[in-house]
Amino acid sequence: MPDRPLAPISGGNRRALPMVAASVTVLAWASAFVVIRAVGRDLHPGALTLGRLLIGVTALGGLVARAGWIRPTRREWLLVIGCGVAWFALYNLALNAAERRLDAGTTAMLVNVGPLFVAVLAGLFLGEGLPRWLLGGALVSLVGVAVIARASAATGPIDRIGVLLCLAAAAAYAVGVVLQKVALRRLPALQVTWLACASAAVVCLPFAAQLRADLAAAPVASALGVVYLGAVPTALAFTTWAYALARTEAGRLGAITYAAPPAAILIAWMLLGETPQTGQLVGGAICLAGVAVSRIRR
């Protein structure tokens, strides 16, 4: 494969394909909140993170080998490794720990303050600016997050440590997205995703013993859940996300992830019996309205 960046997509596909890829990502990530909630009863946060990453690295490795390789520069290595440590490792560790304390829907809502962080960081460091349509949509969606969090609190007290873990996950996510965006200026999306995933797996290797012990005691369903998390929300979804991010402004694309919490609430209701409150549904609608606002260019 020649040492050159990906060719740009022309015509209507320039707008359509990245949004299709982003939609696949949002649905996969929404399902991840539910699966983590279920599997987290049998696997510790570090073990679950490592298991998911190992599956992701394996699933992506064959694709990367077939697609070819562009040699990263020293700066690109630092960007990709930083993305892997922040997003693939720290984010997952914090998220897995949070879901041992909070339900899937509430966790998804709290973590989704991340796009606000992305918009600010992208505006400050990537030169994307902070246009009114983006800030307005992010604020509308943040109101939706607050409505859902308040509705969730009505069913019982929210664990403060769980809330802090969600905010830590959101911050790690934002840093990872900004670093990834820069790396994607020249490197292919698939290669960046695999390198970030592999970097995170190396960082999480100290959890290998815990992973073996947890899998030995876990039911088959939980083991299959780990495989799903590695293959779909990690290997597939992070690749489609990187594809979309390479062709869309980071702040604008980050706002689209506000659609994930309403989807997570619906999936959790269907599979885990975590019945959504009326306020959660209203908040989800507000989140989607914010996504629509964030898509306005003028």
Phi, psi and omega in degrees: 000130184292153182278078181210157180289166179296143178289138181292151177272133185257169175069204182296333180296336180301326178265323188286311186297316177300325179287325174297315179298318179296324179295319176300317179299313183299316180294319180294317179292326177298317179294331181297322179302320182288315181295319178299319179300319181284314184286332183298347176288336185249343181234138177291159183305314181294319179295317179295319178298312181296315179301317179296318181292320180297319176296317180298315179299318180294316181294323182276336186301314179297321179294319179296320180298324181281329185281338183103181190217134171250124184291119179289148171283172179300318179296320180293325175301315180297320179296313183293317179295319177298319176298316181297315181294315184289309189270308186286329182262293186298318179301311182294321178299313180294319181295314180298320178292322180295322184284354170279349183243333184236155177288165187298317182295314179296318178300315181300320180293316183291321179296333185278023159280351180306314180302331174296317177298319179299314182299318180292312181296319179294322178293323183279321190249341181253000178072020181279346181075177179233072182295155185297323181295326180286313179296321180297314178297320179296319180292321177299315179294326178295325174298319177299320177299316180296320179297317180292318179298320179294319179295322179293325180292337181294338180273354180158166181294140178276132179293121184294321178296321177299319178297315179298321178296321177297317179294322176297319177297319180296319179294317179296320177300315183295316178299316180298319180297315182295317177296319180295321181302318180292318180297329183283357178296333180232327184273147178295151183300317182297318181294317179298317180298315181294316179297319179295318179296317180294320178299316179294321179298320178296317180298326184268004180303330176302343179270008184298316180297319178295322179297314179299316181294318182293317181293326179295328182262346186279151174290164182300323182300321180291321177297319177294327177297321177296318178299317179298315180300322180285323185277318187261293182294340179261290186298307183287307189292322179290331177288315178295326176296312180298321177300313180292321182295326179294343185238009182218149176298140185299316181296320180292317181291323179300325180294333181294333181292352175296344177285344183293316182301314177301321178294321179296320179298317181295316181294319179296324178295318184286322188258327184252353181073017176278091188292126180288143175279162179302319179297325178295320179293320177297316178298321177298319178296321178295320177302315180295324177297321177296321177300317180297317179297319182294342180276351181287132180267333183227000000 
